[in-house]
Each structure stands twice: as structure tokens, then as C-alpha cells.
């Protein structure tokens, strides 16, 4: 893999594109034939130089949005209901079909074993 040298102007314009567009960073990196980690490094460097707050991993932070456990539970239950409805629309009676296929395979396997 060849190490490519990019001008500071290219780096800054690429970071501006990422920060000002609605496009995903991974899509921009792929379009410009850049490694995603390289692009994130450029973004973080640009933010440090220009005193722009850098987002940290949320899994290790306290949640910034105050959502009580009851509200979160209600929200998650609503999302589950919607997901189940979508599943039922996409796969009507899918469980029955899967069970029938499993029974058919078991019968075929049993028949093969008994023939030996």
C-alpha cells in the first residue's frame, strides 16, 4: 500500500465537506478513495486547531439527554411494536412456514437414516 501525501488545502477542504454535508463520512471517504481512519484523523486535527468540540464515544459518557427510565421503556416498547408490525408485513406467517420446513427436513433426514 503506497503512502500518499495530501496537501493541507486538500485535507481542509475534505474536512469542510464532511462537516458541512449531510453525507456519511464513510461515503465521502470511499468517494475520495481515502482510508476512513485517515479522514477521521484529519477531522479531529482540524477540530483541535480550530477549537471545535470533539465528540467522544457515547458508550463511556453519561447521557446528555435526560430521559427517565420510564420514558425510555415506553419509547422502546413503541419501537418494538412497530418492528413487530413491519416483520409481520414482510414475513406473514413466517413462523409457520419455518416450522413446516423444519418438520419436512426432519422427516427427510429420518427417512434417509432409516434407509441405510
C-alpha positions in Angstrom: 0.0 0.0 0.0 1.5 3.3 -1.1 1.7 6.2 1.3 0.0 9.2 -0.4 0.9 12.8 0.5 -2.0 15.2 0.6 -1.8 18.9 0.6 -3.1 20.8 3.6 -5.6 22.5 1.3 -7.0 19.2 0.2 -7.2 18.0 3.8 -9.0 21.2 4.9 -11.5 21.1 2.0 -12.2 17.5 2.6 -12.9 18.1 6.3 -15.1 21.1 5.4 -17.0 18.8 3.0 -17.6 16.3 5.8 -18.6 18.9 8.4 -20.9 20.8 6.1 -22.6 18.0 4.2 -25.3 15.6 5.2 -23.4 12.7 3.5 -21.9 10.0 5.7 -18.2 10.2 6.4 -17.7 6.7 5.2 -19.3 7.6 1.8 -17.1 10.6 1.4 -14.0 8.6 2.3 -15.0 6.0 -0.3 -15.7 8.6 -3.0 -12.4 10.3 -2.4 -10.5 6.9 -2.2 -9.4 7.7 1.4 -9.0 5.4 4.3 -11.8 6.2 6.8 -9.4 6.3 9.8 -7.2 8.8 7.9 -10.2 11.0 7.3 -11.3 10.9 11.0 -7.7 11.8 11.9 -7.9 14.8 9.7 -11.3 15.8 11.2 -10.0 15.6 14.7 -6.9 17.5 13.9 -8.9 20.2 12.2 -11.3 20.5 15.2 -8.4 20.8 17.6 -6.7 23.5 15.6 -10.0 25.5 15.2 -11.2 24.8 18.8 -14.3 22.9 17.7 -15.6 20.4 20.3 -14.7 16.8 19.5 -17.4 14.1 20.1 -16.3 11.3 22.3 -17.6 7.8 22.5 -21.0 7.9 24.0 -20.8 4.4 25.5 -18.4 5.8 28.1 -20.2 9.0 28.8 -23.1 9.9 30.9 -26.1 10.5 28.7 -26.5 14.2 27.8 -30.2 13.9 27.2 -32.3 13.4 30.4 -34.6 10.6 29.7 -36.2 8.8 32.6 -36.2 5.0 32.6 -40.0 5.0 32.3 -39.9 7.2 29.3 -37.1 5.1 27.7 -39.2 2.0 28.4 -42.2 3.5 26.7 -40.2 4.5 23.7 -38.6 1.1 23.4 -41.9 -0.6 23.7 -43.3 1.6 20.9 -40.3 0.8 18.7 -40.8 -2.9 19.4 -44.5 -2.8 18.4 -43.5 -1.1 15.1 -40.7 -3.6 14.4 -43.1 -6.5 15.0 -45.7 -4.9 12.7 -43.0 -4.5 10.0 -41.9 -8.1 10.5 -45.4 -9.3 10.1 -45.9 -7.3 6.9 -42.7 -8.6 5.4 -43.0 -12.2 6.6 -46.6 -13.1 7.1 -47.0 -16.5 8.8 -43.2 -16.8 8.6 -43.0 -18.8 11.8 -45.5 -21.4 10.5 -43.5 -21.8 7.2 -40.3 -22.2 9.1 -41.8 -24.8 11.3 -43.2 -26.7 8.3 -39.8 -26.6 6.6 -38.1 -27.9 9.7 -40.6 -30.7 10.0 -40.1 -31.6 6.4 -36.3 -31.7 6.7 -36.5 -33.8 9.8 -38.8 -36.3 8.0 -36.4 -36.5 5.1 -33.4 -36.9 7.3 -35.2 -39.7 9.3 -36.2 -41.4 6.1 -32.5 -41.3 4.8 -31.2 -42.6 8.1 -33.7 -45.5 8.1 -33.0 -46.5 4.5 -29.3 -47.2 5.4 
